[in-house]
Amino acid sequence: MNLIILVWNYLKARPLNTAINIILLALGIAVIAILLLFNRQLEEKITDNARGIDLVVGAKGSPLQLILCNIFHIDFPTGNIKLAEAERIARNRLVKKAIPLALGDSYQSYRIVGTNQAYADLYKATLAQGAWWKKDLDVTIGANVAALAGLKLGDAFASAHGLTEGGHDHEEHKYVVTGIMAPTNSVLDNLILTNIESIWVMHEEHGDENADETHEAVHDVQPTASFKPSPLIPSIAAGDSVKEVTSVLIQYRSPMGAIQLPRLVNSQSSLQAASPAFETARLFSILGVGVEILMGFAYVLIVISGLSIFIALYNSLKERRYDMAIMRSMGASRSRLLISILLEGGLLTLFGSAVGLALGHGVLMLLAGMVEETQKAGITGMVFYTQEWIILVGSLLLGLLCALIPAIQAYRTDISRVLAGN
Amino acid sequence: MITVSNLSFNYTTSAAIRFPEIEVNAGEHCLLLGESGSGKTTLLHLMGGLLRGYSGSVKLDNTELSQLSETALDRFRGRHVGFVFQKNHLISALSVRKNLAMSPYLAGLPVDQQRIVQVLDDLGLEGKADHRVTELSHGQAQRVAIARAVLNKPSIIFADEPTSALDDTNCDRVIRLLIDAASQNNATLVVATHDHRLKNKITRQIQLR
């Protein structure tokens, strides 16, 4: 026999009351847990994916679109920019590193990115199997692409135009998988990497079919004595006036870059620079409204459950006045009664928040299992944050707070009056 | 065992109630008689340490109750005193066994399951240990209350109107059980009542006016 058993039996004696209190609190806590887990993971992914990229330079359009397209690969390109113009930016002394990207095609909605090795290095990617792409039309694929699209080493596939399945297929040329990357827990897991020349090869045909596009055939450029390679794509001569890329990812040499480069780029009529940090902050402030409304809703649920626990304890205490008095007559001290009531409130909220956290993780696990997008974004229910301890401790405090007034009443029980006053 | 001298108690508004000198020896059984309002319950609560703030002297086992701190008094009460009230006041959320176990637990004594079974047997409650108290009849509940009062082998058992709501047969049975239980445990028994049916059961009688 101890106080926990006593309190447990009191909770068991009123199953409906106990259940509704636990469910109310659990719902509130679950919403908070889901928001916490989802938001934190999303934020981590976003900062991870944008790490090392200070500026994205691309065609004019929405800066947010530029970021979503070129860093997170979830939006369409704003257009193309001339390679020569990109080179001018890349040669700026404030630029430490410039990585060209050529986008446009996909396979089973996994984006094909024409780039160079520096892009894979940005995410510290390593190979799980095979080798990095070397020749045109060689591809190295991300871990998720291999797992979800079912591509293996040596597989050949035709890409589709755009980012959705069922677009125009480039049947004339097929990519060949030469390597599979180990999971990086970044956007790279969902990408198919190749060189920029491959993208040009694909669209050369494409351009011939559609007369309105003005792509020129790719020549095999033979290095000659006078050949000066482009700083972005070594196989092409510097200052090539025809070749285009989608964007260039820039890393600054010094903080001065952050002040000068965006202005420099934006002043050129055909180019636009967007800062990932700024745009993602803007994105979060837009999303934040929805998150705050949900949070507010969760807090309302928690306050209601607190109130419900208070009322339940307060009412049950009226029925238990005799229990209190009789326990005192058997030797229980005032403080022991106080503790037993506090324990009851604390136990209720502890149960509630434990169920709530489990529910939150469960829902997210279910979501990750059922919705491919969540899986692609790398969001799981299996991570635990220290904030969850704060939620547990916080709800325990809530329980103690709700139980405080009833507990003080129990403390003040006048045993003689209760026992005599039948 | 119980010594009451010069005792009076003040409820805040009404005048002080004065109580006669009382001396009850160890193992003695005694009846506290008086009409409603004569202060029987008050005296019983004072002697049982349920009510404090009296003037005069109440000694149990040579301990002056007013000299104990509140917590010490709680502890003393748990170990030396057993109570039986008119209403049984069993804790309805607990089983019979757990109701009984509360008694040693709250008194800070080890819980002896064998003793619980033995006391239940003595009171004709074999096999009822794991029943819910709400499943018991009134008479059975009363016996559980008596079992709870004697479980810790207290030196004194106070009973407040244990029979006033019972018919003659049950009245007879309950007082017999109380007397037997007290004798078996060598406990002093004090029964406060206005029930005249008890007058021929216990010879030592104290009349309050």
Interface residues (C-beta under 8 A of the other chain):
Chain A: M1 N2 I5 L6 N9 Y10 K12 A13 Y322 D323 A325 I326 M327 R328 S329 M330 G331 A332 S333 R334 S335 R336 I415 S416 L419 A420 N422
Chain B: T41 T42 H45 G48 L50 L51 E70 T71 D74 R75 R77 G78 R79 F83 F85 Q86 K87 H89 I91 S92 A93 L94 K98 A101 M102 S103 P104 Y105 L106 A107 G108 V111 R148 D160
